[in-house]
Every structure is written in structure tokens, then in C-alpha cells.
Amino acid sequence: MAHLMFLAAKLLALVLASFVHGTMANGVLEVRRKFPIIGRGGKSSDIGVLQTHDRSRHCRRLEAADLPLGGVGADGSGIYYTEIGIGAPAMQYYVQVDTGSSSFWVNGISCRQCPRESSVVSKLTLYDPLESVTSRAVQCDDVFCTSKQSAVQPNCSRSSKCPYYFSYGDGGATAGWFYKDLMHYRQLSGNNGQTQPTNASVIFGCAAQNSGSLNITELAVDGIIGFSNSNNTLLSQLAAAGKTKKIFSHCLDSRNGGGIFAIGEVVEPKVKTTPLANNQSKYHLVNLTSIDVDNTALQIPANIFGTTDSKGTMVDSGTALAYLPGIVYSELMLAIFAKHKNITLRNVDDLECFEYLNSTNDGFPNITFKFQGDLTLDVYPYDYLFEFEDNQYCVGFQDASRNVGMGEDGVVLGEMVISDKLVIYDMENHVIGWTEYNCSSSIKIKDEETGATYTVNANNISSGWIYQWQMHWIMPLVIMVSSYLVS
């Protein structure tokens, strides 16, 4: 660890000493579909994209867990992105919304190797502190900079700007300085999308140099907003300013596309919860107690689902599939195919695939994950079996021990198993919960100032931000939603 921190500090010094002279012009590419969707015209060759996405993402997260912020990089490979306003006058930025990341940063005007083009959004924007009258550089003696949460490098002196450095296990890295500026949004003030403009001063990173996976143009956005369980996230800053509670939720509509992403307390529907397994962890970890297949519990060691700071059962909408320890995966696969001894499995990009001529919903079992507090998560055959060609299916569960970066003894519950469920992350009460739900319908959010409740439809983000949602499929099985900020 000390060796890694030394290398990080050394690289940061080189970066900050070298990038100040060059800028590049903005570039524009049309938004287009990057990959077909498995089950919607996808091919067997596309399945490997899921693996690449998840491995890359979790290499970043697990490596970054040893760094002060524990942030995940902007992989841009299949989770939400949204448009926010920063500065005065406000400029618009497309930023990735990530439940597994704590960092908030955007690419800066003087950034070297920051993408200038993208196949995800029509235009990328670089933050220019000199163009915003409300911009202020965070200094090394600011409280944020001296906090252990801020990822500040050890060579920060009182007379200089506060630098940051985030590195990731897949070779990506970003370095720059922290700035404080206005973030503009519209606050929910009534039913059916009634809003009023507001803003808040927030601290975020301004990237001066990116490297590795963070300078790839094909899936680039302007930055990241993390919603992990951390005290330095944007949500934490808004909560500290009295703007909202540290509660958010999402509902991913796998059938129609789109869904709901809400900031604030959900009062309808009622959602049963389970305690966060480790309040000190940056990740949303829960206590998984057992797994049933057609109401019969798998015979696995009782301690297999233990929790530490960085290992346990993680709920992560940014991961495409679901990953299990090797012994759990083996037992689950035996149970899934217990009634199909004649089926021959073949490997397609590390997924177990097979031919089946009948209805998989009738021929394969339901799976139930059980958690502390009597909370369950039901996973149906149409959730975990993907038809990628006619009568050709693959199993979405993965052996974590065979996937580099996934953590061989941990559980990751990705989009595959939490779609079509309203998932609530309540960091005020240290719980997380979900319920099966029609994600194309609506929920009710409580206004923290008035106590009133407002209906929020699936095309809105509320209790802080209101957006109009549009659908963009960026990679198989993972929803990418472009959210337009109301101005």
C-alpha cells in the first residue's frame, strides 16, 4: 500500500507539473447504439462485452478501495448518465450516475488526454474555472482538503490548490484539482413535475489529466457523480447543506426501458429493508443468509457470506450480471439444471450456454436470495436466462473466482437481478431494501421542507432534480438512460 501511494504521489507530481500548457478543441459525434442487446438481436459474440464491462468495473473498484476516496472511475459502459448545470453562467455536463462510486469530477478545460469526442452524447463539455464567476479553487488549508476523505496528496502545501488523484485497477487514472462552484437544478414543488429553480455550492474534481481507460472516446461522458456509502459524495454535500436527506432510489424497467431515479424519501410504495452490513464500508453491502432454489435451500457453508470492509454481498446497479463465490456458483448451477440431466452446457465467453426448445419460464426454477431481516429477492428464469439466438440461452450467474477483479469470495448482485424492482438506499437509517414494482409507473416522494408528498412518474428524478428521460442502449442488458435537466 505504501508503495502504491508513493507511486501515486510521484505520478501526480509529474502530472500537475506537466499539464498546464496545452488545451484541445471540443469534438462532437452523433449518439448511436454501441452494441445490440442480448435477447433483442444480440449475438453470441456480444456476450463477452458483458464480461469485459464487469471485470473492468470491479477491477477499478477493488483497487480503488485502498485509496482514500475509494472511487470508481468513469467506465461509461452501461449505467446511467445525466445532464447537470455547473457554474455561472451555467454550462451543461453529461455525468455518469454510479451507485458504486463516491467521487464527483468533470473534465477540465486544460485536461490532457481527456476525451473530446463521444459516441454516447452529442457534445462533451470541459469545465473552465475562469468562465464561471462563482468558481473558487479549493486551497490546501480548506477543511475539505485536510479531511481524510478528500484523497489529497501528501505534498499539498498551504499556499497551493488542493489536488486529487484517483487510480484504478484496470490502468485508468485521473488527476486534477478540487473546485467549489454552483450546481444548478430544479427542486420538486408539486405534483406532475411542478418545480422551482435552485442551486447549491458543491466541491468537485476538475480533471487535468486522464490516462488509460479514462481517455477512451467511444463511451466517454464529461465525468462522474458517485452515490456510494461515503461522507464525501455529492449527495452527502447536499444533505449537509440541508437540501435533501441521504436517501436515493432507482427502478430499472427492463421491459420498456427507462425507469426512475429519485433523491429523497420514498413513502409509496412501502419497501421492506435489511441493515447495511458494514456502515464503514464505501459499498452498499448487505447480509445474505441463504439461497433457495424452488424453496429448497442450497447446502453451502454457513460462513460463506461473511462481510468485511470491502467484501460481502454488494448491491450494484452498474454491474450487468450476478457474481457468486465458486462453491455457491457450483451448487446453484447443479440446482438450476437438476431436472435437465440431458442438457449439454457449452462455454461462450465464460458464460454457460445451452439449447432449449420449450419455455424456460416453465422449465427452470425460481431462485430466492434471503437476507437479514426477512427480506427476500426473487429471481425468475426470465431474469437469469438470456436468449441470445433462437432457442439458445446463457446463464447470467457467474463464478466470481473465474472473473479477474470480481473478488473470488464475494457476491455482487447486478442489474440482472435488481431490474423491475424499486431499490432504496437509505444511508440515514443504514438500510437498503427493494420490492417488485412496475418501473414504468410512479412513486411518491416526501418533500422534506413541507412534509407534503408528490407523485413522481417514471420520466422524472425528484426531491432534488427533475429530468426528462430518454432511452439509449449502450451495451447488452444494461440500461443507459440519458436524463435531460429541466432549465
C-alpha positions as CSV (number, residue, x, y, z in Angstrom):
1,M,0.0,0.0,0.0
2,A,2.8,2.4,0.9
3,H,4.5,1.6,-2.4
4,L,1.3,2.3,-4.3
5,M,0.8,5.6,-2.5
6,F,4.4,6.6,-3.3
7,L,3.9,5.8,-6.9
8,A,0.6,7.7,-6.9
9,A,2.2,10.8,-5.4
10,K,5.1,10.6,-7.8
11,L,2.8,10.3,-10.8
12,L,0.6,13.2,-9.5
13,A,3.6,15.4,-9.2
14,L,4.6,14.7,-12.8
15,V,1.0,15.2,-14.0
16,L,0.5,18.5,-12.2
17,A,3.9,19.8,-13.3
18,S,3.3,19.0,-17.0
19,F,-0.3,19.6,-18.0
20,V,-0.6,23.4,-17.6
21,H,0.2,24.5,-21.1
22,G,-2.0,22.6,-23.5
23,T,-5.7,22.6,-24.4
24,M,-7.6,21.0,-27.2
25,A,-10.8,21.9,-29.1
26,N,-14.1,20.2,-28.3
27,G,-15.2,17.4,-30.7
28,V,-18.7,16.2,-31.4
29,L,-20.0,12.8,-32.5
30,E,-23.6,11.7,-33.0
31,V,-25.1,9.4,-30.4
32,R,-25.5,5.9,-31.6
33,R,-26.1,2.3,-30.4
34,K,-22.8,0.8,-29.4
35,F,-23.9,-2.8,-29.1
36,P,-27.0,-4.8,-29.8
37,I,-28.9,-6.2,-26.8
38,I,-28.8,-9.9,-26.0
39,G,-32.3,-11.1,-26.3
40,R,-33.1,-8.3,-28.8
41,G,-31.0,-9.3,-31.8
42,G,-27.8,-9.9,-29.8
43,K,-25.2,-12.4,-31.0
44,S,-23.2,-14.9,-29.0
45,S,-20.1,-12.8,-29.7
46,D,-21.7,-9.9,-27.8
47,I,-21.8,-11.8,-24.6
48,G,-18.1,-11.1,-23.9
49,V,-18.9,-7.4,-23.7
50,L,-20.8,-8.1,-20.5
51,Q,-17.7,-9.8,-19.1
52,T,-15.4,-7.0,-20.2
53,H,-17.6,-4.4,-18.6
54,D,-18.0,-6.1,-15.3
55,R,-14.3,-7.1,-15.0
56,S,-13.1,-3.6,-15.8
57,R,-15.6,-2.0,-13.4
58,H,-14.7,-4.2,-10.5
59,C,-11.0,-4.1,-11.0
60,R,-11.3,-0.4,-10.7
61,R,-13.5,-0.6,-7.6
62,L,-11.5,-3.2,-5.7
63,E,-8.2,-1.5,-6.5
64,A,-9.5,1.9,-5.5
65,A,-10.8,0.6,-2.2
66,D,-7.3,1.0,-0.8
67,L,-7.2,4.7,-1.8
68,P,-8.6,7.5,0.4
69,L,-11.8,8.0,-1.6
70,G,-12.3,4.5,-2.9
71,G,-13.8,6.0,-6.0
72,V,-14.8,4.1,-9.2
73,G,-13.7,5.5,-12.5
74,A,-16.0,6.7,-15.3
75,D,-16.3,3.5,-17.2
76,G,-19.2,4.8,-19.3
77,S,-20.0,1.2,-20.2
78,G,-23.6,0.8,-19.4
79,I,-25.0,2.6,-16.4
80,Y,-26.9,5.9,-16.1
81,Y,-25.8,9.3,-17.1
82,T,-27.5,12.6,-16.7
83,E,-27.0,16.3,-17.5
84,I,-26.3,18.8,-14.8
85,G,-25.5,22.5,-14.7
86,I,-22.3,23.9,-13.2
87,G,-21.1,27.5,-12.8
88,A,-22.4,31.0,-13.5
89,P,-23.4,31.2,-16.3
90,A,-24.3,27.5,-16.1
91,M,-22.8,25.1,-18.5
92,Q,-24.3,21.6,-19.1
93,Y,-22.3,18.4,-18.4
94,Y,-23.2,14.8,-19.0
95,V,-22.0,12.8,-16.0
96,Q,-22.3,9.2,-15.1
97,V,-24.5,8.3,-12.1
98,D,-22.9,5.4,-10.3
99,T,-24.1,3.7,-7.1
100,G,-20.7,2.1,-6.6
101,S,-18.6,5.3,-6.7
102,S,-18.1,8.1,-4.2
103,S,-16.2,10.6,-6.4
104,F,-17.6,13.6,-8.2
105,W,-15.5,15.1,-11.0
106,V,-15.7,16.5,-14.5
107,N,-13.1,17.0,-17.2
108,G,-11.3,20.4,-17.2
109,I,-10.5,22.8,-20.0
110,S,-6.8,22.3,-19.7
111,C,-7.1,18.5,-19.4
112,R,-4.6,16.4,-21.3
113,Q,-5.9,13.1,-22.7
114,C,-9.5,13.9,-21.7
115,P,-11.9,12.7,-24.4
116,R,-13.1,15.4,-26.9
117,E,-15.5,13.1,-28.7
118,S,-18.0,10.5,-27.6
119,S,-20.4,8.0,-29.1
120,V,-22.7,8.3,-26.1
121,V,-23.6,12.0,-26.0
122,S,-23.7,14.6,-28.8
123,K,-21.3,17.1,-27.2
124,L,-18.7,16.9,-24.4
125,T,-18.0,20.0,-22.2
126,L,-14.8,20.9,-20.4
127,Y,-15.1,22.9,-17.2
128,D,-13.3,26.2,-17.3
129,P,-13.0,27.9,-13.9
130,L,-12.2,31.2,-15.5
131,E,-15.5,31.3,-17.3
132,S,-17.6,30.9,-14.1
133,V,-17.9,34.0,-11.8
134,T,-18.8,31.7,-8.9
135,S,-15.8,29.3,-9.3
136,R,-13.3,29.0,-6.5
137,A,-10.3,26.8,-6.2
138,V,-10.2,24.7,-3.0
139,Q,-7.0,25.5,-1.2
140,C,-4.8,23.1,0.7
141,D,-5.8,24.6,4.1
142,D,-9.5,24.2,3.4
143,V,-11.4,21.8,5.7
144,F,-12.4,19.6,2.7
145,C,-8.7,19.4,1.6
146,T,-7.5,18.4,5.1
147,S,-10.2,15.8,5.5
148,K,-9.1,12.1,5.3
149,Q,-12.0,11.7,2.9
150,S,-10.7,14.1,0.2
151,A,-7.9,12.0,-1.5
152,V,-5.5,14.9,-1.1
153,Q,-1.9,14.1,-1.9
154,P,0.8,14.5,0.9
155,N,2.7,17.2,-0.9
156,C,-0.2,19.7,-0.7
157,S,1.1,23.0,0.8
158,R,-1.0,25.8,2.4
159,S,-0.3,28.2,-0.5
160,S,-1.4,26.0,-3.3
161,K,-4.6,24.5,-4.8
162,C,-5.9,21.2,-3.4
163,P,-5.0,18.3,-5.8
164,Y,-6.7,14.9,-6.2
165,Y,-5.6,11.7,-7.7
166,F,-7.7,8.6,-8.4
167,S,-6.2,5.4,-9.9
168,Y,-8.0,2.3,-10.9
169,G,-7.1,-1.4,-11.2
170,D,-7.7,-1.5,-14.9
171,G,-5.0,1.1,-15.6
172,G,-7.2,4.2,-15.7
173,A,-6.3,7.3,-13.7
174,T,-7.4,10.9,-13.3
175,A,-5.6,13.8,-11.6
176,G,-6.5,17.4,-11.1
177,W,-7.7,19.9,-8.5
178,F,-10.8,20.4,-6.4
179,Y,-13.0,23.4,-7.1
180,K,-16.2,24.8,-5.5
181,D,-18.9,26.1,-7.7
182,L,-22.7,26.3,-8.1
183,M,-24.6,23.3,-9.3
184,H,-28.0,24.2,-10.7
185,Y,-31.1,22.0,-10.5
186,R,-34.8,22.4,-10.0
187,Q,-36.5,21.3,-6.8
188,L,-39.8,19.5,-6.7
189,S,-42.5,21.8,-5.5
190,G,-45.7,20.0,-6.6
191,N,-47.3,17.1,-8.3
192,N,-46.9,16.3,-12.0
193,G,-43.4,17.8,-12.4
194,Q,-44.0,21.3,-10.8
195,T,-40.6,22.6,-9.9
196,Q,-38.7,25.7,-8.8
197,P,-35.1,26.6,-9.7
198,T,-32.4,26.3,-7.0
199,N,-28.7,25.7,-6.7
200,A,-26.1,24.7,-4.2
201,S,-22.4,25.3,-3.8
202,V,-20.6,21.9,-4.1
203,I,-17.0,20.7,-4.3
204,F,-15.9,18.5,-7.2
205,G,-12.8,17.5,-9.0
206,C,-11.7,19.2,-12.2
207,A,-9.6,16.7,-14.2
208,A,-6.3,18.0,-15.6
209,Q,-5.1,14.7,-17.0
210,N,-6.7,11.3,-17.6
211,S,-4.9,8.1,-18.7
212,G,-5.7,4.5,-19.7
213,S,-9.4,3.6,-19.8
214,L,-10.5,7.1,-18.9
215,N,-9.4,8.7,-22.2
216,I,-11.3,6.3,-24.5
217,T,-13.7,8.3,-26.6
218,E,-16.2,5.6,-27.7
219,L,-18.1,5.7,-24.4
220,A,-17.0,9.0,-22.9
221,V,-19.0,11.4,-20.8
222,D,-18.0,14.5,-19.0
223,G,-17.4,13.0,-15.6
224,I,-19.0,11.0,-12.8
225,I,-21.4,11.5,-9.8
226,G,-21.0,8.8,-7.3
227,F,-23.7,7.6,-4.9
228,S,-21.8,5.2,-2.8
229,N,-22.0,4.9,1.0
230,S,-19.5,7.7,1.7
231,N,-19.4,11.0,3.5
232,N,-17.8,13.0,0.7
233,T,-20.3,12.3,-2.2
234,L,-22.4,15.0,-3.9
235,L,-25.4,13.6,-2.0
236,S,-23.6,14.0,1.3
237,Q,-22.8,17.6,0.5
238,L,-26.4,18.4,-0.4
239,A,-27.6,16.7,2.8
240,A,-25.1,18.7,4.9
241,A,-26.5,21.9,3.3
242,G,-30.0,20.8,4.3
243,K,-31.1,20.3,0.7
244,T,-32.1,16.7,1.0
245,K,-31.7,13.5,3.0
246,K,-29.1,10.9,2.2
247,I,-31.6,8.7,0.6
248,F,-32.0,7.7,-3.1
249,S,-33.7,5.0,-5.1
250,H,-33.9,3.6,-8.6
251,C,-36.3,1.4,-10.5
252,L,-34.9,-0.1,-13.8
253,D,-37.5,-1.0,-16.3
254,S,-36.2,-4.0,-18.2
255,R,-39.2,-4.3,-20.4
256,N,-39.9,-0.8,-21.6
257,G,-36.6,0.9,-20.9
258,G,-36.1,3.9,-18.7
259,G,-37.3,4.0,-15.1
260,I,-37.0,6.1,-12.0
261,F,-34.0,7.6,-10.2
262,A,-35.1,9.6,-7.1
263,I,-33.3,11.5,-4.5
264,G,-35.3,11.8,-1.2
265,E,-37.5,9.7,1.0
266,V,-39.9,7.3,-0.8
267,V,-43.2,7.0,1.0
268,E,-45.1,4.9,-1.5
269,P,-44.7,2.1,-2.2
270,K,-43.7,0.7,1.2
271,V,-40.4,-1.1,1.0
272,K,-39.0,-3.7,3.3
273,T,-35.4,-3.2,4.2
274,T,-32.3,-5.0,5.5
275,P,-29.4,-3.4,7.5
276,L,-26.3,-2.4,5.7
277,A,-23.7,-5.0,6.8
278,N,-20.9,-2.5,7.4
279,N,-21.6,1.2,7.9
280,Q,-17.9,1.9,7.5
281,S,-17.7,0.4,4.0
282,K,-17.9,2.6,0.9
283,Y,-20.0,0.0,-0.8
284,H,-23.7,-1.0,-0.3
285,L,-23.1,-4.3,1.5
286,V,-25.9,-6.4,2.9
287,N,-26.0,-9.7,4.9
288,L,-27.1,-12.6,2.6
289,T,-28.1,-15.6,4.8
290,S,-29.1,-18.3,2.3
291,I,-30.2,-19.1,-1.3
292,D,-33.2,-21.2,-2.1
293,V,-33.9,-22.9,-5.4
294,D,-37.6,-23.8,-5.8
295,N,-38.0,-23.4,-2.0
296,T,-35.1,-25.7,-1.2
297,A,-32.0,-24.1,0.4
298,L,-28.6,-24.7,-1.2
299,Q,-26.3,-26.8,1.0
300,I,-23.4,-24.4,1.4
301,P,-21.1,-23.4,4.4
302,A,-22.8,-21.1,6.9
303,N,-19.9,-18.6,6.9
304,I,-19.6,-18.3,3.1
305,F,-21.4,-14.9,3.1
306,G,-19.3,-13.1,5.7
307,T,-18.7,-9.4,5.4
308,T,-15.6,-7.2,5.8
309,D,-14.8,-3.6,4.7
310,S,-14.6,-4.5,1.0
311,K,-16.1,-8.0,0.8
312,G,-19.6,-9.2,1.2
313,T,-22.8,-9.1,-0.7
314,M,-22.9,-6.0,-2.8
315,V,-25.9,-4.4,-4.5
316,D,-24.6,-2.6,-7.6
317,S,-26.8,-1.3,-10.5
318,G,-23.6,-0.7,-12.5
319,T,-22.8,-4.3,-12.8
320,A,-24.5,-6.2,-15.6
321,L,-24.6,-9.8,-14.2
322,A,-24.5,-11.5,-10.8
323,Y,-21.3,-13.0,-9.3
324,L,-21.1,-15.7,-6.6
325,P,-18.2,-17.5,-4.8
326,G,-17.1,-20.6,-6.6
327,I,-18.7,-23.1,-4.2
328,V,-22.0,-21.2,-4.3
329,Y,-22.0,-21.0,-8.0
330,S,-21.4,-24.7,-8.4
331,E,-24.2,-25.6,-6.1
332,L,-26.6,-23.2,-7.8
333,M,-25.8,-24.5,-11.2
334,L,-26.5,-28.1,-10.1
335,A,-29.8,-27.0,-8.7
336,I,-30.8,-25.0,-11.8
337,F,-30.2,-28.0,-14.1
338,A,-31.3,-30.7,-11.6
339,K,-34.3,-31.6,-13.8
340,H,-32.4,-31.3,-17.1
341,K,-29.7,-34.0,-16.9
342,N,-29.8,-34.3,-20.7
343,I,-28.8,-30.7,-21.4
344,T,-25.2,-30.2,-22.5
345,L,-23.6,-26.9,-21.4
346,R,-21.1,-25.2,-23.6
347,N,-18.9,-22.2,-22.8
348,V,-19.5,-19.0,-24.6
349,D,-17.1,-16.2,-23.4
350,D,-17.1,-17.8,-19.9
351,L,-20.9,-18.0,-19.8
352,E,-22.6,-21.4,-19.6
353,C,-24.9,-21.7,-22.6
354,F,-27.3,-24.4,-23.9
355,E,-30.1,-25.2,-26.3
356,Y,-33.7,-25.4,-25.1
357,L,-36.8,-25.7,-27.3
358,N,-39.5,-25.2,-24.7
359,S,-40.5,-22.3,-22.4
360,T,-37.7,-21.6,-20.0
361,N,-40.1,-19.9,-17.5
362,D,-41.9,-23.3,-17.2
363,G,-38.9,-25.5,-17.3
364,F,-36.5,-23.8,-14.9
365,P,-36.7,-22.9,-11.2
366,N,-37.2,-19.7,-9.4
367,I,-34.3,-18.6,-7.1
368,T,-34.7,-16.7,-3.8
369,F,-31.9,-14.8,-2.1
370,K,-32.7,-14.4,1.6
371,F,-31.2,-11.5,3.7
372,Q,-31.1,-10.4,7.3
373,G,-34.4,-9.0,8.5
374,D,-36.5,-11.5,6.5
375,L,-36.0,-9.6,3.2
376,T,-36.0,-11.7,0.1
377,L,-35.0,-11.2,-3.6
378,D,-36.8,-13.4,-6.1
379,V,-35.0,-14.1,-9.4
380,Y,-37.1,-15.7,-12.1
381,P,-35.9,-17.7,-15.2
382,Y,-36.5,-14.7,-17.4
383,D,-34.2,-12.7,-15.2
384,Y,-31.2,-15.1,-15.3
385,L,-31.5,-16.9,-18.6
386,F,-30.7,-14.9,-21.7
387,E,-31.8,-15.9,-25.2
388,F,-29.0,-14.7,-27.5
389,E,-30.1,-16.7,-30.6
390,D,-33.2,-18.8,-31.4
391,N,-33.5,-21.4,-28.6
392,Q,-30.0,-20.7,-27.4
393,Y,-29.7,-19.5,-23.8
394,C,-27.0,-18.5,-21.4
395,V,-27.0,-18.4,-17.6
396,G,-26.3,-14.9,-16.2
397,F,-24.9,-16.1,-12.9
398,Q,-21.1,-16.1,-12.8
399,D,-18.3,-17.8,-10.9
400,A,-16.5,-14.8,-9.2
401,S,-13.4,-16.9,-8.7
402,R,-13.0,-17.2,-12.5
403,N,-13.5,-13.5,-13.2
404,V,-10.5,-11.3,-12.5
405,G,-11.3,-8.3,-10.3
406,M,-14.7,-9.6,-9.1
407,G,-13.5,-10.8,-5.7
408,E,-13.4,-14.6,-5.6
409,D,-15.3,-14.9,-2.2
410,G,-17.8,-12.0,-2.6
411,V,-21.3,-11.7,-4.0
412,V,-22.2,-9.0,-6.5
413,L,-25.9,-8.6,-7.3
414,G,-26.1,-6.6,-10.6
415,E,-28.7,-5.2,-12.8
416,M,-29.7,-8.7,-13.9
417,V,-31.4,-9.4,-10.6
418,I,-32.5,-6.0,-9.4
419,S,-34.3,-4.9,-12.5
420,D,-38.1,-4.3,-12.2
421,K,-37.7,-3.6,-8.5
422,L,-37.7,-0.3,-6.7
423,V,-34.4,-0.3,-4.8
424,I,-34.0,2.2,-1.9
425,Y,-30.6,3.1,-0.5
426,D,-31.2,4.8,2.9
427,M,-27.9,5.9,4.4
428,E,-29.8,7.9,7.1
429,N,-31.0,4.8,8.7
430,H,-28.2,2.5,7.4
431,V,-30.6,0.2,5.5
432,I,-31.2,-0.9,1.9
433,G,-34.4,-2.5,0.6
434,W,-36.4,-3.4,-2.5
435,T,-39.8,-4.5,-3.7
436,E,-41.0,-5.8,-7.0
437,Y,-42.5,-2.9,-8.9
438,N,-43.8,-1.6,-12.2
439,C,-40.9,0.7,-13.1
440,S,-42.9,2.5,-15.8
441,S,-45.4,3.7,-13.2
442,S,-44.8,6.2,-10.4
443,I,-43.7,6.6,-6.8
444,K,-44.4,9.1,-4.1
445,I,-41.7,11.3,-2.6
446,K,-41.8,13.2,0.6
447,D,-40.9,16.9,0.5
448,E,-38.5,17.5,3.3
449,E,-39.4,21.1,3.8
450,T,-43.2,21.0,3.7
451,G,-43.9,17.4,4.6
452,A,-46.1,17.0,1.5
453,T,-45.9,14.0,-0.7
454,Y,-45.7,14.3,-4.5
455,T,-46.2,11.8,-7.3
456,V,-43.2,11.3,-9.4
457,N,-43.6,9.5,-12.7
458,A,-41.1,7.2,-14.4
459,N,-39.8,10.1,-16.6
460,N,-38.7,12.2,-13.6
461,I,-36.0,12.5,-11.0
462,S,-37.3,14.3,-7.9
463,S,-36.8,15.7,-4.4
464,G,-33.8,17.5,-5.8
465,W,-33.6,17.0,-9.5
466,I,-36.3,16.8,-12.2
467,Y,-35.3,15.3,-15.5
468,Q,-37.0,14.1,-18.7
469,W,-35.7,10.6,-19.5
470,Q,-34.7,9.2,-22.9
471,M,-33.5,5.7,-23.6
472,H,-30.1,4.8,-25.1
473,W,-29.0,1.2,-25.2
474,I,-25.2,1.3,-24.9
475,M,-24.4,-2.4,-24.2
476,P,-26.4,-5.7,-23.9
477,L,-28.8,-6.0,-21.0
478,V,-27.6,-2.8,-19.3
479,I,-29.8,0.2,-19.5
480,M,-28.2,3.6,-20.3
481,V,-30.6,6.4,-19.6
482,S,-30.0,9.9,-20.9
483,S,-31.6,12.4,-18.5
484,Y,-32.2,16.0,-19.6
485,L,-32.1,18.6,-16.8
486,V,-35.1,20.9,-16.9
487,S,-33.8,24.5,-17.2
